[in-house]
């Protein structure tokens, strides 16, 4: 072999033209994916502009059919949904989606009647924003949905903190200012269920269904009794609740 002959495509370090050693550049995590089910181009442009500016990868779907296919193929981190679509009602989309996915869904709709909001929330929506909407409010609700999702999909043994209240998910324990608070099994199920939708409205029907299945006589009254007890145990001033708030005619919400 001749002196100085180099075999192969790479030159050894120190030889002219050889690449310098360098630390491996860490890979960026993939951008979160949002499927936007909306048929109005001007709304799509506004939502895309806002979310892409926040680091999201936006997938546009103009119909219920395409939206469901995109959710199956892309497994998004979030869905933003209009209710009036060319091939049907967005509530039907929600019912179908909830058969196989728990992805957070924010409804973005011009329908502002209470009955429309209740129908969407009962069908599985996590939040409801009426049009016209502010971009900053939309982004704030997107961030809140992802905080809730991160808290609920965190490592085993993780805890969810809401002010001075913490929920130890694995141990099913609740603490206020570090002091253990005894909750009955039903009280814990109500409180943890509200925590899953932190910052959003949970309807009375959703709570009843979560606790007992199909609605039964007196169930709503039973929920109100348990919520009153939760407030006595967790609120600083139970007569003026700031943690578990009542949304008149709809249900309850847990506020950060």
C-alpha positions in Angstrom: 0.0 0.0 0.0 1.4 3.4 -0.9 2.2 5.8 1.9 -0.5 8.5 2.3 -3.1 6.6 0.3 -6.6 6.9 1.9 -9.2 4.2 1.1 -12.9 4.9 1.5 -14.9 8.1 1.2 -14.0 9.7 4.5 -10.7 11.4 5.4 -9.3 10.8 8.9 -9.4 13.7 11.3 -6.4 15.9 11.0 -6.0 15.4 7.3 -6.7 18.4 5.1 -10.3 18.4 4.0 -11.5 16.1 6.8 -14.6 17.2 8.6 -14.1 18.6 12.1 -15.6 16.7 15.1 -18.8 18.4 16.2 -21.4 17.6 18.8 -24.6 16.1 17.4 -27.3 18.7 16.9 -30.4 17.7 18.9 -33.4 17.1 16.9 -36.4 19.4 17.4 -39.5 17.6 18.6 -42.2 17.3 15.8 -44.7 20.1 15.6 -48.1 19.3 17.2 -50.8 18.6 14.7 -54.2 20.3 14.6 -57.1 19.2 12.3 -59.3 22.2 11.4 -62.7 21.1 10.2 -64.1 24.2 8.6 -65.4 25.0 5.1 -65.1 28.8 5.1 -61.9 29.9 3.6 -61.6 33.2 5.4 -61.9 31.4 8.8 -59.4 28.7 7.7 -56.9 31.4 6.8 -57.2 33.2 10.1 -57.0 30.0 12.1 -54.0 28.7 10.1 -52.1 32.0 10.4 -52.6 32.0 14.2 -51.7 28.4 14.8 -48.8 28.2 12.5 -47.4 31.2 14.2 -47.6 29.2 17.4 -45.7 26.3 16.0 -48.6 24.1 15.0 -48.9 22.0 11.8 -52.3 22.7 10.4 -54.4 20.1 8.5 -57.4 21.5 6.7 -60.6 19.5 6.3 -63.8 21.0 4.7 -66.2 18.2 5.5 -67.1 15.8 8.3 -66.1 12.9 6.1 -62.6 14.3 5.3 -62.2 15.5 8.9 -62.8 12.0 10.3 -60.4 10.5 7.8 -57.7 13.1 8.7 -58.1 12.4 12.4 -57.7 8.7 11.8 -54.6 9.1 9.6 -52.9 12.0 11.4 -53.8 11.3 15.0 -53.8 15.0 15.8 -53.1 16.7 19.1 -56.1 18.9 18.7 -59.2 19.3 16.6 -60.9 22.7 15.9 -64.5 22.1 14.6 -67.2 24.1 13.0 -70.8 22.8 13.5 -72.3 23.8 10.2 -70.6 21.8 7.5 -71.6 20.9 3.9 -72.2 17.2 4.7 -73.8 17.4 8.1 -73.8 18.6 11.7 -70.6 18.9 13.6 -72.3 17.2 16.6 -72.4 14.0 14.5 -68.7 14.4 13.8 -68.2 14.6 17.6 -70.3 11.5 18.3 -68.4 9.5 15.7 -64.9 10.8 16.8 -65.6 10.0 20.5 -66.2 6.3 19.6 -62.4 5.9 19.2 -60.5 9.1 20.2 -60.2 11.4 23.2 -58.3 14.1 21.3 -59.3 17.6 22.6 -61.9 19.3 20.5 -62.6 23.1 20.4 -65.8 24.0 18.7 -65.6 27.3 16.7 -69.1 28.2 15.6 -71.5 31.0 14.8 -74.2 29.2 16.8 -74.4 31.0 20.1 -77.6 29.6 21.6 -77.3 27.7 24.9 -78.9 24.6 23.4 -76.2 24.4 20.7 -73.4 24.7 23.2 -75.0 22.1 25.4 -75.5 19.7 22.5 -71.8 20.0 21.4 -70.4 19.7 24.9 -72.6 16.6 25.6 -71.4 15.1 22.4 -67.8 15.3 23.5 -66.5 18.8 22.8 -64.0 20.1 25.3 -64.5 23.8 24.7 -66.8 26.1 22.7 -65.9 29.5 21.2 -68.4 31.6 19.2 -67.7 33.5 16.0 -66.6 36.2 15.6 -63.6 35.3 17.8 -60.4 37.0 18.8 -57.2 35.3 17.7 -55.6 35.8 21.2 -58.6 34.1 22.9 -58.4 31.2 20.5 -54.7 30.7 21.2 -55.3 30.9 24.9 -57.9 28.2 24.7 -55.6 26.1 22.6 -52.9 26.4 25.2 -55.3 25.5 28.0 -56.4 22.4 26.1 -52.8 21.3 25.8 -52.1 21.9 29.5 -55.0 19.7 30.4 -53.9 17.0 28.0 -50.3 17.1 29.3 -51.4 16.9 32.9 -53.7 13.9 32.2 -51.2 12.0 30.0 -48.2 12.6 32.2 -46.1 9.9 33.9 -47.6 7.5 36.3 -47.7 9.1 39.8 -47.9 12.6 38.4 -50.1 15.2 40.1 -52.3 18.0 38.8 -52.0 21.3 40.5 -54.9 23.9 40.5 -53.9 26.8 42.7 -53.3 25.4 46.2 -55.1 22.1 45.3 -53.2 19.1 44.0 -54.6 15.8 42.8 -52.3 12.8 43.0 -53.6 10.8 40.0 -52.2 7.4 40.9 -53.1 7.5 44.6 -56.4 9.2 43.9 -55.6 11.6 46.7 -56.4 15.4 47.0 -54.5 17.9 49.0 -55.1 21.5 49.8 -52.1 23.6 50.8 -50.3 20.3 51.3 -52.9 18.9 53.7 -54.8 15.7 52.7 -58.5 16.3 52.1 -60.8 13.3 52.6 -63.2 12.9 49.7 -65.8 10.2 49.3 -65.4 8.0 46.2 -68.2 9.9 44.3 -66.7 13.3 45.4 -63.3 12.3 44.0 -64.9 11.0 40.7 -66.7 14.3 40.2 -63.7 16.4 41.1 -61.2 14.5 38.9 -63.8 14.5 36.1 -64.0 18.3 36.2 -60.2 18.4 36.4 -60.0 16.5 33.1 -61.8 19.5 31.5 -60.0 22.2 33.5 -61.0 25.6 32.3 -64.0 24.2 30.3 -67.6 23.6 31.0 -68.8 20.1 31.9 -72.6 19.6 31.5 -74.8 18.0 34.1 -75.6 15.2 31.7 -71.9 14.5 31.2 -71.4 14.3 35.0 -74.4 12.0 35.5 -73.4 9.7 32.7 -69.8 9.5 34.1 -71.1 8.6 37.5 -74.1 6.4 36.9 -74.5 5.8 33.1 -77.9 6.7 31.6 -79.7 9.5 33.4 -82.0 8.5 36.3 -84.5 10.4 38.4 -82.9 12.6 41.0 -79.4 12.2 39.6 -78.9 15.9 39.0 -79.9 16.7 42.5 -77.4 14.2 43.8 -74.6 15.9 41.8 -75.5 19.2 43.3 -75.4 17.8 46.8 -71.9 16.3 46.1 -70.7 19.5 44.5 -71.9 21.5 47.6 -69.9 19.1 49.8 -66.8 19.5 47.6 -67.0 23.3 47.9 -67.2 23.0 51.7 -64.0 20.9 51.7 -61.9 22.7 49.0 -63.1 26.3 48.6 -61.6 29.1 50.8 -65.1 30.6 50.9 -67.8 28.0 50.0 -70.5 30.7 49.8 -68.5 32.4 47.0 -66.9 29.5 45.1 -63.9 30.4 42.9 -62.7 26.9 42.1 -65.8 24.9 41.2 -68.1 27.4 39.4 -71.7 26.9 38.3 -72.6 27.6 34.7 -76.3 28.3 35.0 -78.4 25.9 32.9 -75.4 23.9 31.7 -73.3 22.4 34.5 -70.0 23.2 36.2 -66.4 24.2 35.5 -63.2 23.9 37.3 -61.2 27.2 37.2 -57.5 27.6 37.4 
